[in-house]
Amino acid sequence: MKKRTFLKTTGAIIAGSVLSPLTFCTNPEEKMEEKAVEAIRKNWAGNLEYHAKLFHEPANIETVQAIIKESQKIRALGSKHCFNHIADSNFAQISSRSFNKLISIDSAKMTATIGAGAKYGEVVEELHNQGYAIHNLASLPHITIGGAIATSTHGSGIKLGNLGAPVIGMKFVNGKGEIVNLSVEDDAETLNGVITHLGAFGLITELTLKIEPAFDVRQDIYLSLPVANLLENFNEIMGAGYSVSLFTDYQTDTVNQVWIKSRMDQGGFESGSEFYGAIPADRNVHPIIEISAENCTEQMGNPGPWYDRLPHFKMNFTPSNGVELQAEYFVPLEHGAEAYQEISKLKDLIKPYLMISEIRTIAANEQWMSPFYKQDSVAFHFTLEQDWEGVKGILPEIEKALTPFNVKPHWGKMFTLEPSVLQSRYANLNKFKEFVAEHDPEGKFRNEFMEKYLYS
Ligand SMILES: Cc1cc2nc3c(=O)[nH]c(=O)nc-3n(C[C@H](O)[C@H](O)[C@H](O)COP(=O)(O)OP(=O)(O)OC[C@H]3O[C@@H](n4cnc5c(N)ncnc54)[C@H](O)[C@@H]3O)c2cc1C
């Protein structure tokens, strides 16, 4: 019998980005009732408390299987960076944090197999040191790979897919406690279909990703881009680098900041004294200009490794603001300029709650539950005050303004769209549900969020 490790913690508040397990339930033979803990546990932003009474952090896949078999209801938890209740459970949560290593690299096939509980920041340097890179990263490296692909997490890049795009293999323990391997060789359509997995059918333990030779990136920041120039040249500006982000508050006739990340092996960005009327920053800046840039990755055109330039924020520093809410909406790329104008009309309404908005692009994919399914997209992200009472008043207005473009929200952020509307935007919802039904016939992984948005 394996040694039981049981930590009982009461009243602990964990709001940081490092996952501190409160209860390790490594022995599946324990009776579930014995393991209840009274602990307040919050997500990264601290805006919500999880309801799960049990928390498992199994050390190996056999224990994952046993825990899932024994559980009636359970939900996977990553690094807790979602703002809504997608990762919550009224019963138990199970973490894949013990599966956190770069397991192997196949240099002939150019693939890397990585534990799904690894945070990007924990494996990217090792990948780089061995001469390899992942195509893109989110704004922060603090999130787990399994949790990121769950919600179709993305960076920016007019030709770059979301973080799930390089996935070519997935190993998970399904709701029946079985180990399942999906690979692009054996079943590309299904694998691609379920990469945006929403935590719906089991605990993912390993992912195999396509990799490429390591590359260097430089970041060039420009300030005060005239909106008129953006509207006239939307795709050219968003495509001016390998990955381009705009930061704005919609309050003036200029966009506050343009961040251009370019690959040195593709010639690098040739900086000049202006960019579509915007002027070069003369120092490193934070997207929220008042905040010190020390948390941000190096800018000013200084080249550096891909993993230290593609995210906006450094691994060992707080990303973004910290105390905040986030919402993000996606529309087809061809409507980027129009959508910008529609949001600008709401500038007075959103001003009291908006810290900063980020605009990015994402290439189309084949993932059934991804907002980018067969759709090159533009993303309008909002970093908002942590005031849900106020924010829930403005989100419906933004959603209404973007309705003509069939707006879809980020699965891991705040939104108020009706479930029926959301469901109508996912043509392959039934295919996804069939896959879930096959692997989790008892609905063990179905939580209130899933009930509401997928099954109501
Ligand atoms: C400061 C900040 C910056 C952000 N920047 C970006 C950004 O640049 N781009 C972007 O798109 N999003 C961004 N997000 C949103 C965030 O990255 C995503 O929502 C992501 O899903 C969080 O991953 P996580 O590891 O924290 O997972 P969690 O939030 O813990 O869980 C997310 C989902 O994944 C499931 N899950 C987690 N691990 C597993 C597993 N091993 N097996 C099965 N299911 C699992 C959970 O059940 C849940 O449904 C940001 C969030 C914050 C707080």
The ligand as an SDF file (V2000), in Angstrom:
LIG
                    3D

 53 58  0  0  0  0  0  0  0  0999 V2000
   -2.7050   37.1460  -15.9690 C   0  0  0  0  0  0  0  0  0  0  0  0
   -3.3720   36.2690  -16.9820 C   0  0  0  0  0  0  0  0  0  0  0  0
   -2.9800   36.3660  -18.3090 C   0  0  0  0  0  0  0  0  0  0  0  0
   -3.6170   35.5620  -19.2680 C   0  0  0  0  0  0  0  0  0  0  0  0
   -3.2020   35.6430  -20.5660 N   0  0  0  0  0  0  0  0  0  0  0  0
   -3.8050   34.9090  -21.5060 C   0  0  0  0  0  0  0  0  0  0  0  0
   -3.3920   34.9730  -22.8740 C   0  0  0  0  0  0  0  0  0  0  0  0
   -2.4080   35.6150  -23.2130 O   0  0  0  0  0  0  0  0  0  0  0  0
   -4.1080   34.2730  -23.7920 N   0  0  0  0  0  0  0  0  0  0  0  0
   -5.1890   33.5260  -23.4410 C   0  0  0  0  0  0  0  0  0  0  0  0
   -5.8350   32.9410  -24.3400 O   0  0  0  0  0  0  0  0  0  0  0  0
   -5.5750   33.3830  -22.1430 N   0  0  0  0  0  0  0  0  0  0  0  0
   -4.8970   34.0500  -21.1900 C   0  0  0  0  0  0  0  0  0  0  0  0
   -5.2900   33.9260  -19.8810 N   0  0  0  0  0  0  0  0  0  0  0  0
   -6.3360   32.9510  -19.5380 C   0  0  0  0  0  0  0  0  0  0  0  0
   -5.7490   31.6000  -19.1160 C   0  0  0  0  0  0  0  0  0  0  0  0
   -4.4800   31.3870  -19.5740 O   0  0  0  0  0  0  0  0  0  0  0  0
   -6.5480   30.4210  -19.5830 C   0  0  0  0  0  0  0  0  0  0  0  0
   -7.8560   30.5830  -19.2590 O   0  0  0  0  0  0  0  0  0  0  0  0
   -5.9950   29.0200  -19.1850 C   0  0  0  0  0  0  0  0  0  0  0  0
   -6.9900   28.0590  -19.5070 O   0  0  0  0  0  0  0  0  0  0  0  0
   -5.5830   28.8450  -17.7320 C   0  0  0  0  0  0  0  0  0  0  0  0
   -4.8620   27.6210  -17.5980 O   0  0  0  0  0  0  0  0  0  0  0  0
   -4.6080   26.9520  -16.1640 P   0  0  0  0  0  0  0  0  0  0  0  0
   -3.4530   26.0180  -16.2790 O   0  0  0  0  0  0  0  0  0  0  0  0
   -4.5030   28.0000  -15.1370 O   0  0  0  0  0  0  0  0  0  0  0  0
   -5.9180   26.0860  -15.9830 O   0  0  0  0  0  0  0  0  0  0  0  0
   -7.1530   26.2280  -14.9640 P   0  0  0  0  0  0  0  0  0  0  0  0
   -7.6390   27.6170  -15.0040 O   0  0  0  0  0  0  0  0  0  0  0  0
   -6.8080   25.6570  -13.6680 O   0  0  0  0  0  0  0  0  0  0  0  0
   -8.1950   25.2520  -15.7180 O   0  0  0  0  0  0  0  0  0  0  0  0
   -8.6670   25.5840  -16.9940 C   0  0  0  0  0  0  0  0  0  0  0  0
   -9.4680   24.4320  -17.5860 C   0  0  0  0  0  0  0  0  0  0  0  0
   -8.5940   23.3660  -17.9090 O   0  0  0  0  0  0  0  0  0  0  0  0
   -9.0050   22.1600  -17.2970 C   0  0  0  0  0  0  0  0  0  0  0  0
   -7.7580   21.4500  -17.0020 N   0  0  0  0  0  0  0  0  0  0  0  0
   -6.6370   21.9500  -16.4410 C   0  0  0  0  0  0  0  0  0  0  0  0
   -5.6730   21.0190  -16.4290 N   0  0  0  0  0  0  0  0  0  0  0  0
   -6.1950   19.9040  -16.9980 C   0  0  0  0  0  0  0  0  0  0  0  0
   -5.7170   18.5990  -17.2790 C   0  0  0  0  0  0  0  0  0  0  0  0
   -4.4620   18.2410  -16.9810 N   0  0  0  0  0  0  0  0  0  0  0  0
   -6.5540   17.6970  -17.8400 N   0  0  0  0  0  0  0  0  0  0  0  0
   -7.8140   18.0400  -18.1490 C   0  0  0  0  0  0  0  0  0  0  0  0
   -8.3320   19.2590  -17.9280 N   0  0  0  0  0  0  0  0  0  0  0  0
   -7.5240   20.1830  -17.3600 C   0  0  0  0  0  0  0  0  0  0  0  0
   -9.8270   22.5960  -16.1000 C   0  0  0  0  0  0  0  0  0  0  0  0
  -10.7700   21.6150  -15.7430 O   0  0  0  0  0  0  0  0  0  0  0  0
  -10.5110   23.8300  -16.6630 C   0  0  0  0  0  0  0  0  0  0  0  0
  -11.6250   23.4420  -17.4080 O   0  0  0  0  0  0  0  0  0  0  0  0
   -4.6500   34.6700  -18.8920 C   0  0  0  0  0  0  0  0  0  0  0  0
   -5.0120   34.5660  -17.5400 C   0  0  0  0  0  0  0  0  0  0  0  0
   -4.3740   35.3380  -16.6080 C   0  0  0  0  0  0  0  0  0  0  0  0
   -4.7510   35.1970  -15.1660 C   0  0  0  0  0  0  0  0  0  0  0  0
  1  2  1  0
  2  3  1  0
  2 52  2  0
  3  4  2  0
  4  5  1  0
  4 50  1  0
  5  6  2  0
  6  7  1  0
  6 13  1  0
  7  8  2  0
  7  9  1  0
  9 10  1  0
 10 11  2  0
 10 12  1  0
 12 13  2  0
 13 14  1  0
 14 15  1  0
 14 50  1  0
 15 16  1  0
 16 17  1  0
 16 18  1  0
 18 19  1  0
 18 20  1  0
 20 21  1  0
 20 22  1  0
 22 23  1  0
 23 24  1  0
 24 25  2  0
 24 26  1  0
 24 27  1  0
 27 28  1  0
 28 29  2  0
 28 30  1  0
 28 31  1  0
 31 32  1  0
 32 33  1  0
 33 34  1  0
 33 48  1  0
 34 35  1  0
 35 36  1  0
 35 46  1  0
 36 37  1  0
 36 45  1  0
 37 38  2  0
 38 39  1  0
 39 40  1  0
 39 45  2  0
 40 41  1  0
 40 42  2  0
 42 43  1  0
 43 44  2  0
 44 45  1  0
 46 47  1  0
 46 48  1  0
 48 49  1  0
 50 51  2  0
 51 52  1  0
 52 53  1  0
M  END
$$$$
